[in-house]
Amino acid sequence: MSVNGEYQRILSNLVAFLERTPVPGSEDWIRELEATARVGRDNVSQAADRTLAFLQEQPAPSFASPLEIEEFARLQEHLTSICSVVLGR
């Protein structure tokens, strides 16, 4: 799978997780991740840069379950790693 394909896949997985476990603030995450996915179809570097900025600025949604917190953290870490690879960091 290409880096762009992996980027799109993990974005999709994170959006699906947020849709399955809605909490206050998750709508903002979904909206931004869907927007970066659209940007990534044309320019994966720009999308990765935008995604990293969002991940650094936006607080994580407040999940109630420790399992949800752990899964979100795992998905977010994977997305951060892919973005770093895309940007050569």
PDB file of N, CA, C and O in Angstrom, chain B, residues numbered from 101:
ATOM      1  N   MET B 101       0.845  -1.173   0.000  1.00  0.00           N
ATOM      2  CA  MET B 101       0.000   0.000   0.000  1.00  0.00           C
ATOM      3  C   MET B 101       0.893   1.238   0.000  1.00  0.00           C
ATOM      4  O   MET B 101       1.923   1.265   0.673  1.00  0.00           O
ATOM      5  N   SER B 102       0.507   2.233  -0.734  1.00  0.00           N
ATOM      6  CA  SER B 102       1.272   3.476  -0.798  1.00  0.00           C
ATOM      7  C   SER B 102       1.106   4.266   0.498  1.00  0.00           C
ATOM      8  O   SER B 102       0.191   4.013   1.282  1.00  0.00           O
ATOM      9  N   VAL B 103       1.993   5.210   0.707  1.00  0.00           N
ATOM     10  CA  VAL B 103       1.899   6.076   1.883  1.00  0.00           C
ATOM     11  C   VAL B 103       0.585   6.853   1.841  1.00  0.00           C
ATOM     12  O   VAL B 103      -0.084   6.999   2.864  1.00  0.00           O
ATOM     13  N   ASN B 104       0.214   7.353   0.659  1.00  0.00           N
ATOM     14  CA  ASN B 104      -1.044   8.075   0.533  1.00  0.00           C
ATOM     15  C   ASN B 104      -2.220   7.158   0.859  1.00  0.00           C
ATOM     16  O   ASN B 104      -3.166   7.573   1.529  1.00  0.00           O
ATOM     17  N   GLY B 105      -2.163   5.928   0.392  1.00  0.00           N
ATOM     18  CA  GLY B 105      -3.222   4.965   0.700  1.00  0.00           C
ATOM     19  C   GLY B 105      -3.316   4.687   2.190  1.00  0.00           C
ATOM     20  O   GLY B 105      -4.413   4.594   2.740  1.00  0.00           O
ATOM     21  N   GLU B 106      -2.177   4.556   2.841  1.00  0.00           N
ATOM     22  CA  GLU B 106      -2.158   4.324   4.287  1.00  0.00           C
ATOM     23  C   GLU B 106      -2.673   5.555   5.027  1.00  0.00           C
ATOM     24  O   GLU B 106      -3.403   5.427   6.010  1.00  0.00           O
ATOM     25  N   TYR B 107      -2.298   6.742   4.562  1.00  0.00           N
ATOM     26  CA  TYR B 107      -2.796   7.987   5.155  1.00  0.00           C
ATOM     27  C   TYR B 107      -4.326   8.026   5.076  1.00  0.00           C
ATOM     28  O   TYR B 107      -4.997   8.304   6.070  1.00  0.00           O
ATOM     29  N   GLN B 108      -4.865   7.748   3.901  1.00  0.00           N
ATOM     30  CA  GLN B 108      -6.324   7.754   3.722  1.00  0.00           C
ATOM     31  C   GLN B 108      -6.989   6.681   4.586  1.00  0.00           C
ATOM     32  O   GLN B 108      -8.060   6.909   5.149  1.00  0.00           O
ATOM     33  N   ARG B 109      -6.359   5.527   4.688  1.00  0.00           N
ATOM     34  CA  ARG B 109      -6.927   4.419   5.471  1.00  0.00           C
ATOM     35  C   ARG B 109      -7.014   4.779   6.945  1.00  0.00           C
ATOM     36  O   ARG B 109      -8.051   4.570   7.575  1.00  0.00           O
ATOM     37  N   ILE B 110      -5.933   5.320   7.502  1.00  0.00           N
ATOM     38  CA  ILE B 110      -5.953   5.627   8.931  1.00  0.00           C
ATOM     39  C   ILE B 110      -6.898   6.788   9.224  1.00  0.00           C
ATOM     40  O   ILE B 110      -7.551   6.800  10.268  1.00  0.00           O
ATOM     41  N   LEU B 111      -6.982   7.767   8.314  1.00  0.00           N
ATOM     42  CA  LEU B 111      -7.973   8.838   8.492  1.00  0.00           C
ATOM     43  C   LEU B 111      -9.374   8.241   8.543  1.00  0.00           C
ATOM     44  O   LEU B 111     -10.178   8.596   9.406  1.00  0.00           O
ATOM     45  N   SER B 112      -9.658   7.342   7.622  1.00  0.00           N
ATOM     46  CA  SER B 112     -10.962   6.697   7.567  1.00  0.00           C
ATOM     47  C   SER B 112     -11.250   5.912   8.845  1.00  0.00           C
ATOM     48  O   SER B 112     -12.365   5.955   9.365  1.00  0.00           O
ATOM     49  N   ASN B 113     -10.250   5.198   9.349  1.00  0.00           N
ATOM     50  CA  ASN B 113     -10.416   4.430  10.583  1.00  0.00           C
ATOM     51  C   ASN B 113     -10.692   5.341  11.773  1.00  0.00           C
ATOM     52  O   ASN B 113     -11.535   5.029  12.615  1.00  0.00           O
ATOM     53  N   LEU B 114      -9.984   6.468  11.845  1.00  0.00           N
ATOM     54  CA  LEU B 114     -10.184   7.390  12.953  1.00  0.00           C
ATOM     55  C   LEU B 114     -11.567   8.043  12.875  1.00  0.00           C
ATOM     56  O   LEU B 114     -12.236   8.193  13.897  1.00  0.00           O
ATOM     57  N   VAL B 115     -11.992   8.425  11.692  1.00  0.00           N
ATOM     58  CA  VAL B 115     -13.340   8.987  11.524  1.00  0.00           C
ATOM     59  C   VAL B 115     -14.397   7.953  11.914  1.00  0.00           C
ATOM     60  O   VAL B 115     -15.356   8.285  12.610  1.00  0.00           O
ATOM     61  N   ALA B 116     -14.236   6.726  11.480  1.00  0.00           N
ATOM     62  CA  ALA B 116     -15.194   5.670  11.820  1.00  0.00           C
ATOM     63  C   ALA B 116     -15.259   5.458  13.336  1.00  0.00           C
ATOM     64  O   ALA B 116     -16.340   5.293  13.899  1.00  0.00           O
ATOM     65  N   PHE B 117     -14.106   5.465  13.981  1.00  0.00           N
ATOM     66  CA  PHE B 117     -14.074   5.322  15.441  1.00  0.00           C
ATOM     67  C   PHE B 117     -14.839   6.468  16.103  1.00  0.00           C
ATOM     68  O   PHE B 117     -15.647   6.238  17.003  1.00  0.00           O
ATOM     69  N   LEU B 118     -14.586   7.703  15.660  1.00  0.00           N
ATOM     70  CA  LEU B 118     -15.261   8.867  16.245  1.00  0.00           C
ATOM     71  C   LEU B 118     -16.768   8.833  15.992  1.00  0.00           C
ATOM     72  O   LEU B 118     -17.546   9.284  16.832  1.00  0.00           O
ATOM     73  N   GLU B 119     -17.175   8.311  14.860  1.00  0.00           N
ATOM     74  CA  GLU B 119     -18.606   8.189  14.567  1.00  0.00           C
ATOM     75  C   GLU B 119     -19.256   7.124  15.441  1.00  0.00           C
ATOM     76  O   GLU B 119     -20.417   7.262  15.824  1.00  0.00           O
ATOM     77  N   ARG B 120     -18.518   6.061  15.759  1.00  0.00           N
ATOM     78  CA  ARG B 120     -19.046   4.987  16.621  1.00  0.00           C
ATOM     79  C   ARG B 120     -19.103   5.388  18.087  1.00  0.00           C
ATOM     80  O   ARG B 120     -19.926   4.865  18.838  1.00  0.00           O
ATOM     81  N   THR B 121     -18.246   6.304  18.501  1.00  0.00           N
ATOM     82  CA  THR B 121     -18.133   6.681  19.911  1.00  0.00           C
ATOM     83  C   THR B 121     -18.251   8.196  20.060  1.00  0.00           C
ATOM     84  O   THR B 121     -17.307   8.850  20.501  1.00  0.00           O
ATOM     85  N   PRO B 122     -19.398   8.754  19.695  1.00  0.00           N
ATOM     86  CA  PRO B 122     -19.534  10.214  19.720  1.00  0.00           C
ATOM     87  C   PRO B 122     -19.474  10.769  21.143  1.00  0.00           C
ATOM     88  O   PRO B 122     -20.126  10.264  22.057  1.00  0.00           O
ATOM     89  N   VAL B 123     -18.684  11.805  21.298  1.00  0.00           N
ATOM     90  CA  VAL B 123     -18.563  12.557  22.545  1.00  0.00           C
ATOM     91  C   VAL B 123     -18.448  14.032  22.169  1.00  0.00           C
ATOM     92  O   VAL B 123     -18.169  14.346  21.012  1.00  0.00           O
ATOM     93  N   PRO B 124     -18.653  14.936  23.115  1.00  0.00           N
ATOM     94  CA  PRO B 124     -18.486  16.356  22.786  1.00  0.00           C
ATOM     95  C   PRO B 124     -17.107  16.615  22.175  1.00  0.00           C
ATOM     96  O   PRO B 124     -16.087  16.166  22.699  1.00  0.00           O
ATOM     97  N   GLY B 125     -17.096  17.328  21.086  1.00  0.00           N
ATOM     98  CA  GLY B 125     -15.848  17.639  20.394  1.00  0.00           C
ATOM     99  C   GLY B 125     -15.523  16.714  19.248  1.00  0.00           C
ATOM    100  O   GLY B 125     -14.712  17.063  18.391  1.00  0.00           O
ATOM    101  N   SER B 126     -16.127  15.549  19.207  1.00  0.00           N
ATOM    102  CA  SER B 126     -15.791  14.605  18.133  1.00  0.00           C
ATOM    103  C   SER B 126     -16.251  15.111  16.771  1.00  0.00           C
ATOM    104  O   SER B 126     -15.661  14.758  15.751  1.00  0.00           O
ATOM    105  N   GLU B 127     -17.303  15.937  16.743  1.00  0.00           N
ATOM    106  CA  GLU B 127     -17.782  16.475  15.467  1.00  0.00           C
ATOM    107  C   GLU B 127     -16.707  17.340  14.806  1.00  0.00           C
ATOM    108  O   GLU B 127     -16.521  17.286  13.591  1.00  0.00           O
ATOM    109  N   ASP B 128     -16.004  18.136  15.612  1.00  0.00           N
ATOM    110  CA  ASP B 128     -14.921  18.971  15.076  1.00  0.00           C
ATOM    111  C   ASP B 128     -13.818  18.104  14.488  1.00  0.00           C
ATOM    112  O   ASP B 128     -13.276  18.406  13.424  1.00  0.00           O
ATOM    113  N   TRP B 129     -13.494  17.037  15.181  1.00  0.00           N
ATOM    114  CA  TRP B 129     -12.470  16.114  14.686  1.00  0.00           C
ATOM    115  C   TRP B 129     -12.904  15.496  13.363  1.00  0.00           C
ATOM    116  O   TRP B 129     -12.130  15.459  12.406  1.00  0.00           O
ATOM    117  N   ILE B 130     -14.128  15.018  13.311  1.00  0.00           N
ATOM    118  CA  ILE B 130     -14.631  14.370  12.095  1.00  0.00           C
ATOM    119  C   ILE B 130     -14.597  15.346  10.925  1.00  0.00           C
ATOM    120  O   ILE B 130     -14.124  15.013   9.838  1.00  0.00           O
ATOM    121  N   ARG B 131     -15.097  16.534  11.157  1.00  0.00           N
ATOM    122  CA  ARG B 131     -15.134  17.551  10.092  1.00  0.00           C
ATOM    123  C   ARG B 131     -13.724  17.841   9.565  1.00  0.00           C
ATOM    124  O   ARG B 131     -13.518  17.890   8.352  1.00  0.00           O
ATOM    125  N   GLU B 132     -12.759  18.031  10.459  1.00  0.00           N
ATOM    126  CA  GLU B 132     -11.390  18.348  10.032  1.00  0.00           C
ATOM    127  C   GLU B 132     -10.721  17.151   9.357  1.00  0.00           C
ATOM    128  O   GLU B 132     -10.041  17.324   8.346  1.00  0.00           O
ATOM    129  N   LEU B 133     -10.896  15.964   9.883  1.00  0.00           N
ATOM    130  CA  LEU B 133     -10.268  14.785   9.277  1.00  0.00           C
ATOM    131  C   LEU B 133     -10.848  14.499   7.893  1.00  0.00           C
ATOM    132  O   LEU B 133     -10.117  14.092   6.990  1.00  0.00           O
ATOM    133  N   GLU B 134     -12.134  14.704   7.721  1.00  0.00           N
ATOM    134  CA  GLU B 134     -12.731  14.527   6.392  1.00  0.00           C
ATOM    135  C   GLU B 134     -12.208  15.583   5.420  1.00  0.00           C
ATOM    136  O   GLU B 134     -11.980  15.291   4.246  1.00  0.00           O
ATOM    137  N   ALA B 135     -12.021  16.801   5.906  1.00  0.00           N
ATOM    138  CA  ALA B 135     -11.479  17.866   5.054  1.00  0.00           C
ATOM    139  C   ALA B 135     -10.042  17.554   4.643  1.00  0.00           C
ATOM    140  O   ALA B 135      -9.671  17.756   3.487  1.00  0.00           O
ATOM    141  N   THR B 136      -9.236  17.065   5.576  1.00  0.00           N
ATOM    142  CA  THR B 136      -7.849  16.747   5.223  1.00  0.00           C
ATOM    143  C   THR B 136      -7.779  15.547   4.284  1.00  0.00           C
ATOM    144  O   THR B 136      -6.874  15.456   3.456  1.00  0.00           O
ATOM    145  N   ALA B 137      -8.729  14.631   4.412  1.00  0.00           N
ATOM    146  CA  ALA B 137      -8.764  13.498   3.479  1.00  0.00           C
ATOM    147  C   ALA B 137      -9.002  13.998   2.055  1.00  0.00           C
ATOM    148  O   ALA B 137      -8.379  13.515   1.110  1.00  0.00           O
ATOM    149  N   ARG B 138      -9.903  14.965   1.909  1.00  0.00           N
ATOM    150  CA  ARG B 138     -10.160  15.530   0.574  1.00  0.00           C
ATOM    151  C   ARG B 138      -8.907  16.221   0.039  1.00  0.00           C
ATOM    152  O   ARG B 138      -8.552  16.041  -1.126  1.00  0.00           O
ATOM    153  N   VAL B 139      -8.242  17.004   0.875  1.00  0.00           N
ATOM    154  CA  VAL B 139      -7.005  17.676   0.456  1.00  0.00           C
ATOM    155  C   VAL B 139      -5.958  16.637   0.065  1.00  0.00           C
ATOM    156  O   VAL B 139      -5.240  16.809  -0.919  1.00  0.00           O
ATOM    157  N   GLY B 140      -5.879  15.561   0.843  1.00  0.00           N
ATOM    158  CA  GLY B 140      -4.882  14.519   0.608  1.00  0.00           C
ATOM    159  C   GLY B 140      -5.033  13.792  -0.709  1.00  0.00           C
ATOM    160  O   GLY B 140      -4.065  13.219  -1.210  1.00  0.00           O
ATOM    161  N   ARG B 141      -6.198  13.802  -1.270  1.00  0.00           N
ATOM    162  CA  ARG B 141      -6.387  13.151  -2.568  1.00  0.00           C
ATOM    163  C   ARG B 141      -5.609  13.870  -3.668  1.00  0.00           C
ATOM    164  O   ARG B 141      -5.196  13.262  -4.655  1.00  0.00           O
ATOM    165  N   ASP B 142      -5.417  15.179  -3.478  1.00  0.00           N
ATOM    166  CA  ASP B 142      -4.666  15.970  -4.454  1.00  0.00           C
ATOM    167  C   ASP B 142      -3.237  16.284  -4.009  1.00  0.00           C
ATOM    168  O   ASP B 142      -2.329  16.362  -4.836  1.00  0.00           O
ATOM    169  N   ASN B 143      -3.041  16.464  -2.702  1.00  0.00           N
ATOM    170  CA  ASN B 143      -1.734  16.876  -2.192  1.00  0.00           C
ATOM    171  C   ASN B 143      -1.537  16.286  -0.801  1.00  0.00           C
ATOM    172  O   ASN B 143      -1.909  16.900   0.199  1.00  0.00           O
ATOM    173  N   VAL B 144      -0.954  15.101  -0.742  1.00  0.00           N
ATOM    174  CA  VAL B 144      -0.819  14.401   0.534  1.00  0.00           C
ATOM    175  C   VAL B 144       0.126  15.136   1.486  1.00  0.00           C
ATOM    176  O   VAL B 144      -0.060  15.069   2.701  1.00  0.00           O
ATOM    177  N   SER B 145       1.124  15.825   0.967  1.00  0.00           N
ATOM    178  CA  SER B 145       2.040  16.570   1.846  1.00  0.00           C
ATOM    179  C   SER B 145       1.311  17.712   2.546  1.00  0.00           C
ATOM    180  O   SER B 145       1.469  17.909   3.750  1.00  0.00           O
ATOM    181  N   GLN B 146       0.527  18.451   1.804  1.00  0.00           N
ATOM    182  CA  GLN B 146      -0.242  19.549   2.391  1.00  0.00           C
ATOM    183  C   GLN B 146      -1.230  19.002   3.426  1.00  0.00           C
ATOM    184  O   GLN B 146      -1.393  19.584   4.499  1.00  0.00           O
ATOM    185  N   ALA B 147      -1.876  17.901   3.108  1.00  0.00           N
ATOM    186  CA  ALA B 147      -2.836  17.304   4.031  1.00  0.00           C
ATOM    187  C   ALA B 147      -2.142  16.809   5.299  1.00  0.00           C
ATOM    188  O   ALA B 147      -2.665  16.988   6.399  1.00  0.00           O
ATOM    189  N   ALA B 148      -0.981  16.195   5.158  1.00  0.00           N
ATOM    190  CA  ALA B 148      -0.247  15.705   6.320  1.00  0.00           C
ATOM    191  C   ALA B 148       0.183  16.858   7.216  1.00  0.00           C
ATOM    192  O   ALA B 148       0.104  16.757   8.441  1.00  0.00           O
ATOM    193  N   ASP B 149       0.632  17.941   6.620  1.00  0.00           N
ATOM    194  CA  ASP B 149       1.037  19.114   7.394  1.00  0.00           C
ATOM    195  C   ASP B 149      -0.171  19.687   8.144  1.00  0.00           C
ATOM    196  O   ASP B 149      -0.079  20.024   9.324  1.00  0.00           O
ATOM    197  N   ARG B 150      -1.283  19.788   7.454  1.00  0.00           N
ATOM    198  CA  ARG B 150      -2.512  20.302   8.077  1.00  0.00           C
ATOM    199  C   ARG B 150      -2.970  19.378   9.203  1.00  0.00           C
ATOM    200  O   ARG B 150      -3.407  19.842  10.257  1.00  0.00           O
ATOM    201  N   THR B 151      -2.869  18.081   8.977  1.00  0.00           N
ATOM    202  CA  THR B 151      -3.280  17.107   9.985  1.00  0.00           C
ATOM    203  C   THR B 151      -2.418  17.220  11.234  1.00  0.00           C
ATOM    204  O   THR B 151      -2.941  17.236  12.348  1.00  0.00           O
ATOM    205  N   LEU B 152      -1.101  17.299  11.058  1.00  0.00           N
ATOM    206  CA  LEU B 152      -0.211  17.424  12.219  1.00  0.00           C
ATOM    207  C   LEU B 152      -0.510  18.692  13.007  1.00  0.00           C
ATOM    208  O   LEU B 152      -0.520  18.669  14.237  1.00  0.00           O
ATOM    209  N   ALA B 153      -0.752  19.793  12.313  1.00  0.00           N
ATOM    210  CA  ALA B 153      -1.084  21.043  13.004  1.00  0.00           C
ATOM    211  C   ALA B 153      -2.368  20.869  13.811  1.00  0.00           C
ATOM    212  O   ALA B 153      -2.450  21.313  14.956  1.00  0.00           O
ATOM    213  N   PHE B 154      -3.359  20.230  13.221  1.00  0.00           N
ATOM    214  CA  PHE B 154      -4.626  20.002  13.921  1.00  0.00           C
ATOM    215  C   PHE B 154      -4.415  19.117  15.146  1.00  0.00           C
ATOM    216  O   PHE B 154      -4.935  19.409  16.223  1.00  0.00           O
ATOM    217  N   LEU B 155      -3.655  18.039  14.983  1.00  0.00           N
ATOM    218  CA  LEU B 155      -3.419  17.120  16.099  1.00  0.00           C
ATOM    219  C   LEU B 155      -2.704  17.808  17.255  1.00  0.00           C
ATOM    220  O   LEU B 155      -2.953  17.485  18.417  1.00  0.00           O
ATOM    221  N   GLN B 156      -1.828  18.741  16.952  1.00  0.00           N
ATOM    222  CA  GLN B 156      -1.093  19.450  17.997  1.00  0.00           C
ATOM    223  C   GLN B 156      -1.947  20.512  18.684  1.00  0.00           C
ATOM    224  O   GLN B 156      -1.752  20.788  19.867  1.00  0.00           O
ATOM    225  N   GLU B 157      -2.882  21.105  17.964  1.00  0.00           N
ATOM    226  CA  GLU B 157      -3.683  22.213  18.493  1.00  0.00           C
ATOM    227  C   GLU B 157      -4.968  21.766  19.176  1.00  0.00           C
ATOM    228  O   GLU B 157      -5.391  22.369  20.163  1.00  0.00           O
ATOM    229  N   GLN B 158      -5.576  20.738  18.668  1.00  0.00           N
ATOM    230  CA  GLN B 158      -6.906  20.329  19.122  1.00  0.00           C
ATOM    231  C   GLN B 158      -6.809  19.331  20.270  1.00  0.00           C
ATOM    232  O   GLN B 158      -6.132  18.310  20.142  1.00  0.00           O
ATOM    233  N   PRO B 159      -7.475  19.611  21.391  1.00  0.00           N
ATOM    234  CA  PRO B 159      -7.472  18.620  22.471  1.00  0.00           C
ATOM    235  C   PRO B 159      -8.250  17.370  22.052  1.00  0.00           C
ATOM    236  O   PRO B 159      -9.199  17.438  21.271  1.00  0.00           O
ATOM    237  N   ALA B 160      -7.829  16.256  22.581  1.00  0.00           N
ATOM    238  CA  ALA B 160      -8.514  14.993  22.290  1.00  0.00           C
ATOM    239  C   ALA B 160      -9.920  15.027  22.867  1.00  0.00           C
ATOM    240  O   ALA B 160     -10.145  15.613  23.926  1.00  0.00           O
ATOM    241  N   PRO B 161     -10.859  14.407  22.182  1.00  0.00           N
ATOM    242  CA  PRO B 161     -12.202  14.296  22.753  1.00  0.00           C
ATOM    243  C   PRO B 161     -12.143  13.567  24.096  1.00  0.00           C
ATOM    244  O   PRO B 161     -11.233  12.776  24.346  1.00  0.00           O
ATOM    245  N   SER B 162     -13.103  13.839  24.935  1.00  0.00           N
ATOM    246  CA  SER B 162     -13.144  13.248  26.287  1.00  0.00           C
ATOM    247  C   SER B 162     -13.976  11.974  26.281  1.00  0.00           C
ATOM    248  O   SER B 162     -15.200  12.013  26.406  1.00  0.00           O
ATOM    249  N   PHE B 163     -13.301  10.861  26.137  1.00  0.00           N
ATOM    250  CA  PHE B 163     -13.981   9.576  26.148  1.00  0.00           C
ATOM    251  C   PHE B 163     -14.148   9.101  27.591  1.00  0.00           C
ATOM    252  O   PHE B 163     -13.317   9.399  28.449  1.00  0.00           O
ATOM    253  N   ALA B 164     -15.221   8.366  27.851  1.00  0.00           N
ATOM    254  CA  ALA B 164     -15.512   7.884  29.199  1.00  0.00           C
ATOM    255  C   ALA B 164     -14.764   6.596  29.526  1.00  0.00           C
ATOM    256  O   ALA B 164     -14.325   6.389  30.657  1.00  0.00           O
ATOM    257  N   SER B 165     -14.628   5.756  28.543  1.00  0.00           N
ATOM    258  CA  SER B 165     -14.054   4.431  28.762  1.00  0.00           C
ATOM    259  C   SER B 165     -12.541   4.436  28.550  1.00  0.00           C
ATOM    260  O   SER B 165     -12.048   5.038  27.596  1.00  0.00           O
ATOM    261  N   PRO B 166     -11.806   3.765  29.437  1.00  0.00           N
ATOM    262  CA  PRO B 166     -10.365   3.631  29.227  1.00  0.00           C
ATOM    263  C   PRO B 166     -10.032   2.933  27.903  1.00  0.00           C
ATOM    264  O   PRO B 166      -9.015   3.237  27.279  1.00  0.00           O
ATOM    265  N   LEU B 167     -10.876   2.012  27.481  1.00  0.00           N
ATOM    266  CA  LEU B 167     -10.642   1.334  26.195  1.00  0.00           C
ATOM    267  C   LEU B 167     -10.793   2.306  25.027  1.00  0.00           C
ATOM    268  O   LEU B 167     -10.025   2.245  24.067  1.00  0.00           O
ATOM    269  N   GLU B 168     -11.772   3.196  25.103  1.00  0.00           N
ATOM    270  CA  GLU B 168     -11.941   4.209  24.062  1.00  0.00           C
ATOM    271  C   GLU B 168     -10.757   5.173  24.036  1.00  0.00           C
ATOM    272  O   GLU B 168     -10.268   5.542  22.968  1.00  0.00           O
ATOM    273  N   ILE B 169     -10.305   5.573  25.215  1.00  0.00           N
ATOM    274  CA  ILE B 169      -9.146   6.465  25.311  1.00  0.00           C
ATOM    275  C   ILE B 169      -7.928   5.800  24.687  1.00  0.00           C
ATOM    276  O   ILE B 169      -7.190   6.429  23.929  1.00  0.00           O
ATOM    277  N   GLU B 170      -7.723   4.542  25.002  1.00  0.00           N
ATOM    278  CA  GLU B 170      -6.578   3.792  24.474  1.00  0.00           C
ATOM    279  C   GLU B 170      -6.668   3.622  22.957  1.00  0.00           C
ATOM    280  O   GLU B 170      -5.670   3.793  22.257  1.00  0.00           O
ATOM    281  N   GLU B 171      -7.844   3.292  22.448  1.00  0.00           N
ATOM    282  CA  GLU B 171      -8.005   3.103  21.003  1.00  0.00           C
ATOM    283  C   GLU B 171      -7.804   4.417  20.259  1.00  0.00           C
ATOM    284  O   GLU B 171      -7.147   4.449  19.219  1.00  0.00           O
ATOM    285  N   PHE B 172      -8.369   5.501  20.789  1.00  0.00           N
ATOM    286  CA  PHE B 172      -8.182   6.804  20.162  1.00  0.00           C
ATOM    287  C   PHE B 172      -6.693   7.166  20.130  1.00  0.00           C
ATOM    288  O   PHE B 172      -6.184   7.622  19.107  1.00  0.00           O
ATOM    289  N   ALA B 173      -6.011   6.964  21.236  1.00  0.00           N
ATOM    290  CA  ALA B 173      -4.576   7.277  21.304  1.00  0.00           C
ATOM    291  C   ALA B 173      -3.781   6.451  20.296  1.00  0.00           C
ATOM    292  O   ALA B 173      -2.852   6.961  19.669  1.00  0.00           O
ATOM    293  N   ARG B 174      -4.142   5.182  20.139  1.00  0.00           N
ATOM    294  CA  ARG B 174      -3.454   4.312  19.172  1.00  0.00           C
ATOM    295  C   ARG B 174      -3.662   4.821  17.754  1.00  0.00           C
ATOM    296  O   ARG B 174      -2.710   4.910  16.979  1.00  0.00           O
ATOM    297  N   LEU B 175      -4.899   5.154  17.412  1.00  0.00           N
ATOM    298  CA  LEU B 175      -5.196   5.655  16.069  1.00  0.00           C
ATOM    299  C   LEU B 175      -4.525   7.007  15.819  1.00  0.00           C
ATOM    300  O   LEU B 175      -3.995   7.252  14.735  1.00  0.00           O
ATOM    301  N   GLN B 176      -4.550   7.873  16.821  1.00  0.00           N
ATOM    302  CA  GLN B 176      -3.920   9.183  16.682  1.00  0.00           C
ATOM    303  C   GLN B 176      -2.412   9.042  16.504  1.00  0.00           C
ATOM    304  O   GLN B 176      -1.815   9.753  15.696  1.00  0.00           O
ATOM    305  N   GLU B 177      -1.800   8.141  17.244  1.00  0.00           N
ATOM    306  CA  GLU B 177      -0.353   7.908  17.117  1.00  0.00           C
ATOM    307  C   GLU B 177      -0.009   7.386  15.722  1.00  0.00           C
ATOM    308  O   GLU B 177       0.983   7.803  15.124  1.00  0.00           O
ATOM    309  N   HIS B 178      -0.826   6.479  15.213  1.00  0.00           N
ATOM    310  CA  HIS B 178      -0.597   5.935  13.871  1.00  0.00           C
ATOM    311  C   HIS B 178      -0.711   7.044  12.830  1.00  0.00           C
ATOM    312  O   HIS B 178       0.112   7.126  11.918  1.00  0.00           O
ATOM    313  N   LEU B 179      -1.720   7.889  12.960  1.00  0.00           N
ATOM    314  CA  LEU B 179      -1.900   8.996  12.028  1.00  0.00           C
ATOM    315  C   LEU B 179      -0.714   9.956  12.102  1.00  0.00           C
ATOM    316  O   LEU B 179      -0.222  10.411  11.069  1.00  0.00           O
ATOM    317  N   THR B 180      -0.259  10.262  13.291  1.00  0.00           N
ATOM    318  CA  THR B 180       0.907  11.134  13.464  1.00  0.00           C
ATOM    319  C   THR B 180       2.136  10.527  12.791  1.00  0.00           C
ATOM    320  O   THR B 180       2.891  11.234  12.123  1.00  0.00           O
ATOM    321  N   SER B 181       2.337   9.240  12.961  1.00  0.00           N
ATOM    322  CA  SER B 181       3.475   8.551  12.344  1.00  0.00           C
ATOM    323  C   SER B 181       3.420   8.614  10.821  1.00  0.00           C
ATOM    324  O   SER B 181       4.428   8.885  10.167  1.00  0.00           O
ATOM    325  N   ILE B 182       2.244   8.364  10.265  1.00  0.00           N
ATOM    326  CA  ILE B 182       2.096   8.412   8.804  1.00  0.00           C
ATOM    327  C   ILE B 182       2.354   9.824   8.285  1.00  0.00           C
ATOM    328  O   ILE B 182       3.027  10.007   7.271  1.00  0.00           O
ATOM    329  N   CYS B 183       1.820  10.811   8.979  1.00  0.00           N
ATOM    330  CA  CYS B 183       2.049  12.198   8.552  1.00  0.00           C
ATOM    331  C   CYS B 183       3.539  12.539   8.600  1.00  0.00           C
ATOM    332  O   CYS B 183       4.051  13.215   7.708  1.00  0.00           O
ATOM    333  N   SER B 184       4.223  12.082   9.623  1.00  0.00           N
ATOM    334  CA  SER B 184       5.660  12.327   9.735  1.00  0.00           C
ATOM    335  C   SER B 184       6.433  11.673   8.593  1.00  0.00           C
ATOM    336  O   SER B 184       7.385  12.250   8.068  1.00  0.00           O
ATOM    337  N   VAL B 185       6.019  10.466   8.214  1.00  0.00           N
ATOM    338  CA  VAL B 185       6.661   9.786   7.081  1.00  0.00           C
ATOM    339  C   VAL B 185       6.428  10.581   5.795  1.00  0.00           C
ATOM    340  O   VAL B 185       7.353  10.799   5.012  1.00  0.00           O
ATOM    341  N   VAL B 186       5.197  11.005   5.594  1.00  0.00           N
ATOM    342  CA  VAL B 186       4.864  11.783   4.387  1.00  0.00           C
ATOM    343  C   VAL B 186       5.744  13.019   4.294  1.00  0.00           C
ATOM    344  O   VAL B 186       6.226  13.370   3.217  1.00  0.00           O
ATOM    345  N   LEU B 187       5.950  13.673   5.423  1.00  0.00           N
ATOM    346  CA  LEU B 187       6.699  14.935   5.451  1.00  0.00           C
ATOM    347  C   LEU B 187       8.208  14.736   5.632  1.00  0.00           C
ATOM    348  O   LEU B 187       8.966  15.705   5.662  1.00  0.00           O
ATOM    349  N   GLY B 188       8.632  13.494   5.749  1.00  0.00           N
ATOM    350  CA  GLY B 188      10.062  13.201   5.887  1.00  0.00           C
ATOM    351  C   GLY B 188      10.645  13.662   7.201  1.00  0.00           C
ATOM    352  O   GLY B 188      11.807  14.062   7.267  1.00  0.00           O
ATOM    353  N   ARG B 189       9.847  13.607   8.243  1.00  0.00           N
ATOM    354  CA  ARG B 189      10.310  14.029   9.576  1.00  0.00           C
ATOM    355  C   ARG B 189      10.624  12.856  10.454  1.00  0.00           C
ATOM    356  O   ARG B 189      11.025  13.035  11.604  1.00  0.00           O
TER     357      ARG B 189
END
